[in-house]
Amino acid sequence: MAKFMDVHRGMTGITEEQLREAHAADLAIQDEEQVSFEHAWADPEAGLVYCLSEAPGADAVQRVHERAGHPADEIHPVPLTV
Amino acid sequence: MAKFMDVHRGMTGITEEQLREAHAADLAIQDEEQVSFEHAWADPEAGLVYCLSEAPGADAVQRVHERAGHPADEIHPVPLTV
C-alpha cells in the first residue's frame, strides 16, 4: 500500500455539502478497490480539490473516483511524508 | 486562522532527509508568522511537494517558506475539509 495525493480541477464554487457528498460516494465503494480515502481539502475559488488516500496503486484510486462520478485530473504517489 | 495547501514544483529527486530538513526549517521560524505547518507530502518523481498549514493568511505562509529558502509556487486557501 502507498499514499497518493490526487487533484481535481474545475470544481469552482464547490460547497461543503457537495464535498462531503463526493467524499461519501468514494467511501461507499473504496473497499472494493482496497483504497482508503483519508482527507479531502477544497479551494472553491480556484476550483481545486486535493484528496489524500492510501491505496495499492494510482489506478485503484482513479477507479473509485471514476465510479463515484468525479475522475481526478492528477494522481501523485507521495512516498515521502512529514 | 485558516487552512492552506501550498504546492512546490521542480523538487525532482527530493529525498526523505531533504523533505525533513525543509520542514524543520519552516517549523523553526513559523511562530514568528503565527503559521503552523501540519504535514508535507512529496512526489520525488514529479518533483511536487504539498504542504498543509494553518495560518492567518497565504502571505504569512509564503513569508515562512521564503525565509526558509523554498518559496511555494501556489498557495491555496482550503476552507472546506473532510
Backbone of each chain as nested JSON, in Angstrom:
{
  "chains": [
    {"id": "A", "residues": [
      {"number": 1, "name": "MET", "atoms": {"N": [0.845, -1.199, 0.0], "CA": [0.0, 0.0, 0.0], "C": [0.873, 1.239, 0.0]}},
      {"number": 2, "name": "ALA", "atoms": {"N": [0.369, 2.282, -0.613], "CA": [1.13, 3.53, -0.732], "C": [0.184, 4.712, -0.576]}},
      {"number": 3, "name": "LYS", "atoms": {"N": [0.784, 5.87, -0.35], "CA": [-0.028, 7.083, -0.198], "C": [-0.097, 7.82, -1.535]}},
      {"number": 4, "name": "PHE", "atoms": {"N": [-1.259, 8.43, -1.788], "CA": [-1.467, 9.192, -3.017], "C": [-2.147, 10.517, -2.707]}},
      {"number": 5, "name": "MET", "atoms": {"N": [-1.718, 11.553, -3.455], "CA": [-2.408, 12.833, -3.413], "C": [-3.004, 13.038, -4.797]}},
      {"number": 6, "name": "ASP", "atoms": {"N": [-4.333, 13.171, -4.872], "CA": [-4.893, 13.445, -6.195], "C": [-5.531, 14.823, -6.223]}},
      {"number": 7, "name": "VAL", "atoms": {"N": [-5.635, 15.345, -7.447], "CA": [-6.087, 16.717, -7.659], "C": [-7.253, 16.725, -8.638]}},
      {"number": 8, "name": "HIS", "atoms": {"N": [-8.307, 17.425, -8.258], "CA": [-9.46, 17.646, -9.147], "C": [-9.513, 19.13, -9.477]}},
      {"number": 9, "name": "ARG", "atoms": {"N": [-9.642, 19.45, -10.757], "CA": [-9.752, 20.849, -11.183], "C": [-11.177, 21.139, -11.668]}},
      {"number": 10, "name": "GLY", "atoms": {"N": [-11.476, 22.405, -11.846], "CA": [-12.799, 22.767, -12.383], "C": [-13.925, 22.631, -11.374]}},
      {"number": 11, "name": "MET", "atoms": {"N": [-13.589, 22.645, -10.071], "CA": [-14.607, 22.471, -9.034], "C": [-15.018, 23.828, -8.433]}},
      {"number": 12, "name": "THR", "atoms": {"N": [-14.946, 24.846, -9.24], "CA": [-15.254, 26.199, -8.766], "C": [-16.638, 26.256, -8.116]}},
      {"number": 13, "name": "GLY", "atoms": {"N": [-16.692, 26.845, -6.954], "CA": [-17.959, 27.023, -6.252], "C": [-18.422, 25.823, -5.452]}},
      {"number": 14, "name": "ILE", "atoms": {"N": [-17.591, 24.781, -5.366], "CA": [-17.987, 23.598, -4.593], "C": [-18.324, 24.007, -3.156]}},
      {"number": 15, "name": "THR", "atoms": {"N": [-19.395, 23.416, -2.629], "CA": [-19.836, 23.723, -1.268], "C": [-19.378, 22.629, -0.309]}},
      {"number": 16, "name": "GLU", "atoms": {"N": [-19.488, 22.942, 0.96], "CA": [-19.126, 21.961, 1.997], "C": [-19.957, 20.683, 1.821]}},
      {"number": 17, "name": "GLU", "atoms": {"N": [-21.253, 20.859, 1.533], "CA": [-22.135, 19.696, 1.375], "C": [-21.735, 18.869, 0.15]}},
      {"number": 18, "name": "GLN", "atoms": {"N": [-21.417, 19.527, -0.944], "CA": [-21.009, 18.798, -2.153], "C": [-19.698, 18.041, -1.926]}},
      {"number": 19, "name": "LEU", "atoms": {"N": [-18.777, 18.664, -1.194], "CA": [-17.517, 17.983, -0.896], "C": [-17.781, 16.75, -0.03]}},
      {"number": 20, "name": "ARG", "atoms": {"N": [-18.667, 16.926, 0.954], "CA": [-18.975, 15.807, 1.847], "C": [-19.669, 14.674, 1.086]}},
      {"number": 21, "name": "GLU", "atoms": {"N": [-20.581, 15.025, 0.174], "CA": [-21.278, 14.009, -0.619], "C": [-20.316, 13.277, -1.552]}},
      {"number": 22, "name": "ALA", "atoms": {"N": [-19.406, 14.018, -2.175], "CA": [-18.439, 13.398, -3.088], "C": [-17.532, 12.438, -2.314]}},
      {"number": 23, "name": "HIS", "atoms": {"N": [-17.09, 12.885, -1.13], "CA": [-16.231, 12.037, -0.296], "C": [-17.003, 10.783, 0.147]}},
      {"number": 24, "name": "ALA", "atoms": {"N": [-18.267, 10.956, 0.515], "CA": [-19.085, 9.813, 0.953], "C": [-19.265, 8.81, -0.19]}},
      {"number": 25, "name": "ALA", "atoms": {"N": [-19.382, 9.313, -1.422], "CA": [-19.534, 8.433, -2.588], "C": [-18.274, 7.597, -2.795]}},
      {"number": 26, "name": "ASP", "atoms": {"N": [-17.119, 8.195, -2.519], "CA": [-15.86, 7.44, -2.585], "C": [-15.807, 6.378, -1.49]}},
      {"number": 27, "name": "LEU", "atoms": {"N": [-16.128, 6.797, -0.27], "CA": [-16.046, 5.88, 0.874], "C": [-16.964, 4.671, 0.686]}},
      {"number": 28, "name": "ALA", "atoms": {"N": [-18.106, 4.9, 0.036], "CA": [-19.105, 3.834, -0.121], "C": [-18.585, 2.666, -0.951]}},
      {"number": 29, "name": "ILE", "atoms": {"N": [-17.643, 2.915, -1.843], "CA": [-17.171, 1.842, -2.745], "C": [-15.671, 1.574, -2.638]}},
      {"number": 30, "name": "GLN", "atoms": {"N": [-14.961, 2.328, -1.801], "CA": [-13.496, 2.239, -1.784], "C": [-12.975, 0.856, -1.386]}},
      {"number": 31, "name": "ASP", "atoms": {"N": [-13.734, 0.131, -0.542], "CA": [-13.251, -1.176, -0.089], "C": [-13.082, -2.152, -1.242]}},
      {"number": 32, "name": "GLU", "atoms": {"N": [-13.893, -1.991, -2.278], "CA": [-13.822, -2.9, -3.43], "C": [-12.487, -2.767, -4.167]}},
      {"number": 33, "name": "GLU", "atoms": {"N": [-11.795, -1.656, -3.946], "CA": [-10.504, -1.43, -4.597], "C": [-9.365, -1.355, -3.579]}},
      {"number": 34, "name": "GLN", "atoms": {"N": [-9.663, -1.708, -2.325], "CA": [-8.656, -1.635, -1.246], "C": [-8.076, -0.227, -1.104]}},
      {"number": 35, "name": "VAL", "atoms": {"N": [-8.91, 0.788, -1.37], "CA": [-8.486, 2.179, -1.229], "C": [-9.066, 2.748, 0.061]}},
      {"number": 36, "name": "SER", "atoms": {"N": [-8.282, 3.613, 0.718], "CA": [-8.795, 4.298, 1.903], "C": [-8.566, 5.808, 1.727]}},
      {"number": 37, "name": "PHE", "atoms": {"N": [-9.664, 6.522, 1.478], "CA": [-9.556, 7.986, 1.366], "C": [-9.528, 8.574, 2.766]}},
      {"number": 38, "name": "GLU", "atoms": {"N": [-8.477, 9.349, 3.052], "CA": [-8.265, 9.841, 4.419], "C": [-8.782, 11.262, 4.616]}},
      {"number": 39, "name": "HIS", "atoms": {"N": [-8.508, 12.124, 3.652], "CA": [-8.915, 13.524, 3.773], "C": [-9.145, 14.113, 2.395]}},
      {"number": 40, "name": "ALA", "atoms": {"N": [-9.924, 15.192, 2.36], "CA": [-10.043, 15.996, 1.139], "C": [-10.105, 17.455, 1.563]}},
      {"number": 41, "name": "TRP", "atoms": {"N": [-9.466, 18.311, 0.743], "CA": [-9.415, 19.752, 1.024], "C": [-9.838, 20.486, -0.246]}},
      {"number": 42, "name": "ALA", "atoms": {"N": [-10.693, 21.481, -0.108], "CA": [-11.174, 22.194, -1.297], "C": [-10.932, 23.686, -1.22]}},
      {"number": 43, "name": "ASP", "atoms": {"N": [-10.514, 24.236, -2.366], "CA": [-10.416, 25.673, -2.596], "C": [-11.509, 26.004, -3.61]}},
      {"number": 44, "name": "PRO", "atoms": {"N": [-12.697, 26.438, -3.145], "CA": [-13.826, 26.661, -4.056], "C": [-13.553, 27.784, -5.05]}},
      {"number": 45, "name": "GLU", "atoms": {"N": [-12.72, 28.739, -4.686], "CA": [-12.469, 29.87, -5.57], "C": [-11.62, 29.444, -6.768]}},
      {"number": 46, "name": "ALA", "atoms": {"N": [-10.559, 28.693, -6.513], "CA": [-9.706, 28.211, -7.61], "C": [-10.286, 26.945, -8.248]}},
      {"number": 47, "name": "GLY", "atoms": {"N": [-11.308, 26.35, -7.595], "CA": [-11.923, 25.145, -8.143], "C": [-11.059, 23.911, -8.01]}},
      {"number": 48, "name": "LEU", "atoms": {"N": [-10.285, 23.851, -6.918], "CA": [-9.364, 22.734, -6.705], "C": [-9.794, 21.876, -5.523]}},
      {"number": 49, "name": "VAL", "atoms": {"N": [-9.697, 20.565, -5.696], "CA": [-9.887, 19.647, -4.578], "C": [-8.688, 18.706, -4.528]}},
      {"number": 50, "name": "TYR", "atoms": {"N": [-8.105, 18.563, -3.343], "CA": [-6.993, 17.648, -3.094], "C": [-7.499, 16.504, -2.225]}},
      {"number": 51, "name": "CYS", "atoms": {"N": [-7.197, 15.268, -2.628], "CA": [-7.593, 14.106, -1.818], "C": [-6.353, 13.305, -1.451]}},
      {"number": 52, "name": "LEU", "atoms": {"N": [-6.274, 12.915, -0.195], "CA": [-5.186, 12.062, 0.283], "C": [-5.743, 10.664, 0.513]}},
      {"number": 53, "name": "SER", "atoms": {"N": [-5.055, 9.669, -0.031], "CA": [-5.541, 8.3, 0.126], "C": [-4.398, 7.329, 0.342]}},
      {"number": 54, "name": "GLU", "atoms": {"N": [-4.776, 6.142, 0.783], "CA": [-3.84, 5.028, 0.843], "C": [-4.429, 3.966, -0.075]}},
      {"number": 55, "name": "ALA", "atoms": {"N": [-3.607, 3.424, -0.961], "CA": [-4.147, 2.541, -1.996], "C": [-3.063, 1.636, -2.543]}},
      {"number": 56, "name": "PRO", "atoms": {"N": [-3.472, 0.533, -3.213], "CA": [-2.473, -0.341, -3.837], "C": [-1.838, 0.305, -5.068]}},
      {"number": 57, "name": "GLY", "atoms": {"N": [-2.49, 1.316, -5.651], "CA": [-1.924, 1.964, -6.842], "C": [-2.787, 3.129, -7.278]}},
      {"number": 58, "name": "ALA", "atoms": {"N": [-2.218, 3.984, -8.15], "CA": [-2.948, 5.152, -8.641], "C": [-4.183, 4.735, -9.443]}},
      {"number": 59, "name": "ASP", "atoms": {"N": [-4.07, 3.607, -10.148], "CA": [-5.2, 3.164, -10.963], "C": [-6.402, 2.793, -10.086]}},
      {"number": 60, "name": "ALA", "atoms": {"N": [-6.129, 2.246, -8.894], "CA": [-7.215, 1.9, -7.977], "C": [-7.895, 3.179, -7.462]}},
      {"number": 61, "name": "VAL", "atoms": {"N": [-7.091, 4.195, -7.164], "CA": [-7.637, 5.486, -6.727], "C": [-8.55, 6.04, -7.819]}},
      {"number": 62, "name": "GLN", "atoms": {"N": [-8.071, 5.989, -9.055], "CA": [-8.852, 6.552, -10.151], "C": [-10.133, 5.758, -10.394]}},
      {"number": 63, "name": "ARG", "atoms": {"N": [-10.076, 4.435, -10.265], "CA": [-11.29, 3.637, -10.492], "C": [-12.386, 4.04, -9.509]}},
      {"number": 64, "name": "VAL", "atoms": {"N": [-12.014, 4.263, -8.245], "CA": [-13.016, 4.678, -7.254], "C": [-13.578, 6.051, -7.627]}},
      {"number": 65, "name": "HIS", "atoms": {"N": [-12.683, 6.989, -7.917], "CA": [-13.132, 8.352, -8.253], "C": [-14.016, 8.356, -9.515]}},
      {"number": 66, "name": "GLU", "atoms": {"N": [-13.642, 7.525, -10.493], "CA": [-14.438, 7.48, -11.739], "C": [-15.82, 6.905, -11.48]}},
      {"number": 67, "name": "ARG", "atoms": {"N": [-15.866, 5.811, -10.736], "CA": [-17.161, 5.184, -10.46], "C": [-18.033, 6.087, -9.6]}},
      {"number": 68, "name": "ALA", "atoms": {"N": [-17.402, 6.916, -8.776], "CA": [-18.164, 7.844, -7.931], "C": [-18.562, 9.096, -8.726]}},
      {"number": 69, "name": "GLY", "atoms": {"N": [-18.095, 9.188, -9.976], "CA": [-18.544, 10.285, -10.834], "C": [-17.643, 11.505, -10.872]}},
      {"number": 70, "name": "HIS", "atoms": {"N": [-16.439, 11.403, -10.286], "CA": [-15.545, 12.571, -10.29], "C": [-14.091, 12.126, -10.474]}},
      {"number": 71, "name": "PRO", "atoms": {"N": [-13.744, 11.748, -11.742], "CA": [-12.367, 11.336, -12.016], "C": [-11.38, 12.443, -11.65]}},
      {"number": 72, "name": "ALA", "atoms": {"N": [-10.204, 12.038, -11.174], "CA": [-9.16, 13.006, -10.801], "C": [-8.409, 13.46, -12.043]}},
      {"number": 73, "name": "ASP", "atoms": {"N": [-7.887, 14.685, -12.008], "CA": [-7.081, 15.212, -13.116], "C": [-5.626, 14.814, -12.975]}},
      {"number": 74, "name": "GLU", "atoms": {"N": [-5.178, 14.631, -11.744], "CA": [-3.805, 14.184, -11.482], "C": [-3.844, 13.249, -10.278]}},
      {"number": 75, "name": "ILE", "atoms": {"N": [-3.013, 12.221, -10.301], "CA": [-2.848, 11.362, -9.118], "C": [-1.355, 11.161, -8.908]}},
      {"number": 76, "name": "HIS", "atoms": {"N": [-0.861, 11.599, -7.764], "CA": [0.564, 11.522, -7.476], "C": [0.859, 10.583, -6.32]}},
      {"number": 77, "name": "PRO", "atoms": {"N": [1.734, 9.611, -6.525], "CA": [2.234, 8.853, -5.372], "C": [3.05, 9.811, -4.5]}},
      {"number": 78, "name": "VAL", "atoms": {"N": [2.83, 9.772, -3.198], "CA": [3.606, 10.636, -2.292], "C": [4.287, 9.742, -1.256]}},
      {"number": 79, "name": "PRO", "atoms": {"N": [5.392, 9.074, -1.673], "CA": [6.067, 8.145, -0.774], "C": [6.729, 8.838, 0.414]}},
      {"number": 80, "name": "LEU", "atoms": {"N": [6.989, 10.146, 0.299], "CA": [7.641, 10.875, 1.387], "C": [6.628, 11.741, 2.121]}},
      {"number": 81, "name": "THR", "atoms": {"N": [6.613, 11.621, 3.444], "CA": [5.644, 12.354, 4.261], "C": [6.317, 12.854, 5.524]}},
      {"number": 82, "name": "VAL", "atoms": {"N": [6.033, 14.086, 5.896], "CA": [6.409, 14.559, 7.241], "C": [5.192, 15.198, 7.867]}}
    ]},
    {"id": "B", "residues": [
      {"number": 1, "name": "MET", "atoms": {"N": [-7.765, 32.328, 11.779], "CA": [-6.846, 31.35, 11.198], "C": [-7.579, 30.5, 10.158]}},
      {"number": 2, "name": "ALA", "atoms": {"N": [-6.829, 30.095, 9.167], "CA": [-7.433, 29.311, 8.079], "C": [-6.443, 28.244, 7.622]}},
      {"number": 3, "name": "LYS", "atoms": {"N": [-6.972, 27.282, 6.86], "CA": [-6.107, 26.216, 6.358], "C": [-5.639, 26.555, 4.945]}},
      {"number": 4, "name": "PHE", "atoms": {"N": [-4.406, 26.146, 4.649], "CA": [-3.823, 26.391, 3.329], "C": [-3.125, 25.134, 2.829]}},
      {"number": 5, "name": "MET", "atoms": {"N": [-3.251, 24.902, 1.511], "CA": [-2.463, 23.86, 0.857], "C": [-1.542, 24.567, -0.115]}},
      {"number": 6, "name": "ASP", "atoms": {"N": [-0.239, 24.39, 0.067], "CA": [0.66, 25.007, -0.903], "C": [1.411, 23.95, -1.687]}},
      {"number": 7, "name": "VAL", "atoms": {"N": [1.876, 24.365, -2.865], "CA": [2.485, 23.444, -3.807], "C": [3.854, 23.974, -4.224]}},
      {"number": 8, "name": "HIS", "atoms": {"N": [4.852, 23.116, -4.154], "CA": [6.206, 23.422, -4.642], "C": [6.474, 22.527, -5.847]}},
      {"number": 9, "name": "ARG", "atoms": {"N": [6.952, 23.133, -6.931], "CA": [7.29, 22.366, -8.132], "C": [8.813, 22.343, -8.315]}},
      {"number": 10, "name": "GLY", "atoms": {"N": [9.288, 21.49, -9.199], "CA": [10.715, 21.447, -9.5], "C": [11.544, 20.773, -8.416]}},
      {"number": 11, "name": "MET", "atoms": {"N": [10.891, 19.939, -7.585], "CA": [11.595, 19.271, -6.49], "C": [11.967, 17.833, -6.868]}},
      {"number": 12, "name": "THR", "atoms": {"N": [12.213, 17.62, -8.143], "CA": [12.521, 16.269, -8.628], "C": [13.699, 15.662, -7.865]}},
      {"number": 13, "name": "GLY", "atoms": {"N": [13.522, 14.443, -7.409], "CA": [14.594, 13.724, -6.721], "C": [14.722, 14.049, -5.246]}},
      {"number": 14, "name": "ILE", "atoms": {"N": [13.811, 14.842, -4.704], "CA": [13.878, 15.169, -3.276], "C": [13.894, 13.881, -2.446]}},
      {"number": 15, "name": "THR", "atoms": {"N": [14.745, 13.875, -1.418], "CA": [14.861, 12.696, -0.561], "C": [14.082, 12.914, 0.735]}},
      {"number": 16, "name": "GLU", "atoms": {"N": [13.896, 11.823, 1.457], "CA": [13.201, 11.881, 2.748], "C": [13.919, 12.876, 3.671]}},
      {"number": 17, "name": "GLU", "atoms": {"N": [15.265, 12.815, 3.677], "CA": [16.037, 13.694, 4.545], "C": [15.877, 15.158, 4.144]}},
      {"number": 18, "name": "GLN", "atoms": {"N": [15.902, 15.438, 2.851], "CA": [15.728, 16.82, 2.377], "C": [14.342, 17.351, 2.721]}},
      {"number": 19, "name": "LEU", "atoms": {"N": [13.336, 16.487, 2.59], "CA": [11.979, 16.922, 2.943], "C": [11.904, 17.237, 4.43]}},
      {"number": 20, "name": "ARG", "atoms": {"N": [12.538, 16.374, 5.241], "CA": [12.514, 16.567, 6.704], "C": [13.256, 17.857, 7.082]}},
      {"number": 21, "name": "GLU", "atoms": {"N": [14.389, 18.109, 6.43], "CA": [15.162, 19.327, 6.711], "C": [14.389, 20.582, 6.311]}},
      {"number": 22, "name": "ALA", "atoms": {"N": [13.74, 20.532, 5.146], "CA": [12.967, 21.69, 4.674], "C": [11.808, 21.972, 5.64]}},
      {"number": 23, "name": "HIS", "atoms": {"N": [11.152, 20.914, 6.067], "CA": [10.034, 21.064, 7.008], "C": [10.544, 21.624, 8.338]}},
      {"number": 24, "name": "ALA", "atoms": {"N": [11.686, 21.128, 8.798], "CA": [12.256, 21.612, 10.061], "C": [12.62, 23.095, 9.967]}},
      {"number": 25, "name": "ALA", "atoms": {"N": [13.094, 23.526, 8.79], "CA": [13.434, 24.945, 8.597], "C": [12.18, 25.816, 8.69]}},
      {"number": 26, "name": "ASP", "atoms": {"N": [11.051, 25.299, 8.2], "CA": [9.771, 26.024, 8.341], "C": [9.357, 26.08, 9.811]}},
      {"number": 27, "name": "LEU", "atoms": {"N": [9.405, 24.934, 10.477], "CA": [8.963, 24.86, 11.875], "C": [9.772, 25.801, 12.762]}},
      {"number": 28, "name": "ALA", "atoms": {"N": [11.063, 25.955, 12.44], "CA": [11.965, 26.753, 13.281], "C": [11.555, 28.221, 13.346]}},
      {"number": 29, "name": "ILE", "atoms": {"N": [10.879, 28.715, 12.306], "CA": [10.544, 30.152, 12.265], "C": [9.044, 30.421, 12.153]}},
      {"number": 30, "name": "GLN", "atoms": {"N": [8.225, 29.383, 12.064], "CA": [6.799, 29.579, 11.783], "C": [6.066, 30.389, 12.863]}},
      {"number": 31, "name": "ASP", "atoms": {"N": [6.527, 30.294, 14.113], "CA": [5.831, 31.007, 15.193], "C": [5.85, 32.518, 14.983]}},
      {"number": 32, "name": "GLU", "atoms": {"N": [6.906, 32.992, 14.343], "CA": [7.024, 34.443, 14.115], "C": [5.938, 34.965, 13.179]}},
      {"number": 33, "name": "GLU", "atoms": {"N": [5.332, 34.041, 12.414], "CA": [4.257, 34.442, 11.486], "C": [2.92, 33.808, 11.875]}},
      {"number": 34, "name": "GLN", "atoms": {"N": [2.862, 33.233, 13.072], "CA": [1.639, 32.551, 13.537], "C": [1.178, 31.466, 12.549]}},
      {"number": 35, "name": "VAL", "atoms": {"N": [2.144, 30.819, 11.907], "CA": [1.837, 29.738, 10.972], "C": [2.131, 28.403, 11.645]}},
      {"number": 36, "name": "SER", "atoms": {"N": [1.307, 27.399, 11.346], "CA": [1.569, 26.053, 11.849], "C": [1.544, 25.077, 10.671]}},
      {"number": 37, "name": "PHE", "atoms": {"N": [2.716, 24.589, 10.292], "CA": [2.787, 23.596, 9.222], "C": [2.468, 22.226, 9.806]}},
      {"number": 38, "name": "GLU", "atoms": {"N": [1.465, 21.578, 9.236], "CA": [0.977, 20.326, 9.822], "C": [1.565, 19.093, 9.139]}},
      {"number": 39, "name": "HIS", "atoms": {"N": [1.615, 19.118, 7.812], "CA": [2.114, 17.961, 7.07], "C": [2.722, 18.41, 5.76]}},
      {"number": 40, "name": "ALA", "atoms": {"N": [3.584, 17.561, 5.223], "CA": [4.076, 17.767, 3.858], "C": [4.173, 16.404, 3.197]}},
      {"number": 41, "name": "TRP", "atoms": {"N": [3.842, 16.363, 1.906], "CA": [3.866, 15.124, 1.141], "C": [4.643, 15.377, -0.139]}},
      {"number": 42, "name": "ALA", "atoms": {"N": [5.542, 14.46, -0.498], "CA": [6.363, 14.677, -1.691], "C": [6.253, 13.54, -2.692]}},
      {"number": 43, "name": "ASP", "atoms": {"N": [6.18, 13.934, -3.963], "CA": [6.278, 13.023, -5.099], "C": [7.613, 13.347, -5.774]}},
      {"number": 44, "name": "PRO", "atoms": {"N": [8.687, 12.614, -5.431], "CA": [10.023, 12.945, -5.951], "C": [10.117, 12.802, -7.463]}},
      {"number": 45, "name": "GLU", "atoms": {"N": [9.306, 11.919, -8.052], "CA": [9.394, 11.696, -9.493], "C": [8.83, 12.896, -10.258]}},
      {"number": 46, "name": "ALA", "atoms": {"N": [7.677, 13.39, -9.835], "CA": [7.072, 14.558, -10.499], "C": [7.681, 15.856, -9.971]}},
      {"number": 47, "name": "GLY", "atoms": {"N": [8.438, 15.773, -8.866], "CA": [9.051, 16.972, -8.305], "C": [8.061, 17.877, -7.593]}},
      {"number": 48, "name": "LEU", "atoms": {"N": [7.048, 17.27, -6.984], "CA": [5.997, 18.042, -6.312], "C": [6.04, 17.846, -4.805]}},
      {"number": 49, "name": "VAL", "atoms": {"N": [5.862, 18.944, -4.083], "CA": [5.68, 18.86, -2.628], "C": [4.42, 19.639, -2.269]}},
      {"number": 50, "name": "TYR", "atoms": {"N": [3.553, 19.012, -1.493], "CA": [2.333, 19.636, -0.989], "C": [2.502, 19.855, 0.509]}},
      {"number": 51, "name": "CYS", "atoms": {"N": [2.188, 21.073, 0.986], "CA": [2.252, 21.366, 2.417], "C": [0.897, 21.834, 2.907]}},
      {"number": 52, "name": "LEU", "atoms": {"N": [0.478, 21.293, 4.038], "CA": [-0.771, 21.712, 4.674], "C": [-0.425, 22.538, 5.906]}},
      {"number": 53, "name": "SER", "atoms": {"N": [-1.044, 23.698, 6.011], "CA": [-0.749, 24.565, 7.148], "C": [-1.999, 25.252, 7.665]}},
      {"number": 54, "name": "GLU", "atoms": {"N": [-1.855, 25.804, 8.859], "CA": [-2.879, 26.684, 9.408], "C": [-2.182, 28.024, 9.611]}},
      {"number": 55, "name": "ALA", "atoms": {"N": [-2.821, 29.093, 9.145], "CA": [-2.126, 30.381, 9.134], "C": [-3.127, 31.523, 9.082]}},
      {"number": 56, "name": "PRO", "atoms": {"N": [-2.669, 32.736, 9.428], "CA": [-3.563, 33.894, 9.318], "C": [-3.821, 34.299, 7.87]}},
      {"number": 57, "name": "GLY", "atoms": {"N": [-2.942, 33.889, 6.937], "CA": [-3.141, 34.245, 5.536], "C": [-2.084, 33.597, 4.661]}},
      {"number": 58, "name": "ALA", "atoms": {"N": [-2.341, 33.585, 3.338], "CA": [-1.406, 32.97, 2.394], "C": [-0.058, 33.701, 2.415]}},
      {"number": 59, "name": "ASP", "atoms": {"N": [-0.096, 35.02, 2.644], "CA": [1.152, 35.788, 2.646], "C": [2.06, 35.36, 3.807]}},
      {"number": 60, "name": "ALA", "atoms": {"N": [1.452, 35.009, 4.936], "CA": [2.247, 34.539, 6.085], "C": [2.892, 33.192, 5.762]}},
      {"number": 61, "name": "VAL", "atoms": {"N": [2.139, 32.318, 5.1], "CA": [2.689, 31.016, 4.685], "C": [3.892, 31.241, 3.765]}},
      {"number": 62, "name": "GLN", "atoms": {"N": [3.722, 32.144, 2.81], "CA": [4.794, 32.379, 1.853], "C": [6.021, 33.002, 2.525]}},
      {"number": 63, "name": "ARG", "atoms": {"N": [5.798, 33.915, 3.471], "CA": [6.954, 34.53, 4.146], "C": [7.806, 33.475, 4.855]}},
      {"number": 64, "name": "VAL", "atoms": {"N": [7.161, 32.52, 5.509], "CA": [7.915, 31.449, 6.174], "C": [8.681, 30.623, 5.138]}},
      {"number": 65, "name": "HIS", "atoms": {"N": [7.985, 30.203, 4.085], "CA": [8.631, 29.375, 3.061], "C": [9.795, 30.124, 2.399]}},
      {"number": 66, "name": "GLU", "atoms": {"N": [9.606, 31.419, 2.149], "CA": [10.672, 32.21, 1.505], "C": [11.896, 32.326, 2.412]}},
      {"number": 67, "name": "ARG", "atoms": {"N": [11.637, 32.643, 3.669], "CA": [12.756, 32.809, 4.602], "C": [13.479, 31.478, 4.813]}},
      {"number": 68, "name": "ALA", "atoms": {"N": [12.741, 30.366, 4.695], "CA": [13.354, 29.043, 4.859], "C": [14.055, 28.599, 3.568]}},
      {"number": 69, "name": "GLY", "atoms": {"N": [13.925, 29.418, 2.51], "CA": [14.673, 29.128, 1.287], "C": [13.935, 28.335, 0.232]}},
      {"number": 70, "name": "HIS", "atoms": {"N": [12.623, 28.141, 0.42], "CA": [11.872, 27.364, -0.581], "C": [10.477, 27.954, -0.785]}},
      {"number": 71, "name": "PRO", "atoms": {"N": [10.405, 29.102, -1.494], "CA": [9.099, 29.718, -1.765], "C": [8.155, 28.756, -2.491]}},
      {"number": 72, "name": "ALA", "atoms": {"N": [6.871, 28.857, -2.163], "CA": [5.871, 28.0, -2.804], "C": [5.498, 28.561, -4.165]}},
      {"number": 73, "name": "ASP", "atoms": {"N": [5.108, 27.661, -5.083], "CA": [4.657, 28.091, -6.407], "C": [3.171, 28.425, -6.404]}},
      {"number": 74, "name": "GLU", "atoms": {"N": [2.415, 27.784, -5.527], "CA": [0.986, 28.076, -5.383], "C": [0.637, 27.964, -3.908]}},
      {"number": 75, "name": "ILE", "atoms": {"N": [-0.258, 28.819, -3.445], "CA": [-0.783, 28.688, -2.085], "C": [-2.291, 28.846, -2.169]}},
      {"number": 76, "name": "HIS", "atoms": {"N": [-3.009, 27.806, -1.767], "CA": [-4.468, 27.814, -1.869], "C": [-5.124, 27.759, -0.503]}},
      {"number": 77, "name": "PRO", "atoms": {"N": [-6.015, 28.713, -0.209], "CA": [-6.843, 28.563, 0.981], "C": [-7.756, 27.355, 0.763]}},
      {"number": 78, "name": "VAL", "atoms": {"N": [-7.873, 26.491, 1.757], "CA": [-8.764, 25.327, 1.639], "C": [-9.76, 25.363, 2.799]}},
      {"number": 79, "name": "PRO", "atoms": {"N": [-10.765, 26.232, 2.67], "CA": [-11.741, 26.394, 3.759], "C": [-12.609, 25.158, 3.976]}},
      {"number": 80, "name": "LEU", "atoms": {"N": [-12.7, 24.289, 2.957], "CA": [-13.532, 23.084, 3.086], "C": [-12.647, 21.861, 3.275]}},
      {"number": 81, "name": "THR", "atoms": {"N": [-12.967, 21.075, 4.304], "CA": [-12.168, 19.892, 4.633], "C": [-13.082, 18.741, 5.024]}},
      {"number": 82, "name": "VAL", "atoms": {"N": [-12.769, 17.557, 4.548], "CA": [-13.433, 16.348, 5.083], "C": [-12.346, 15.335, 5.407]}}
    ]}
  ]
}
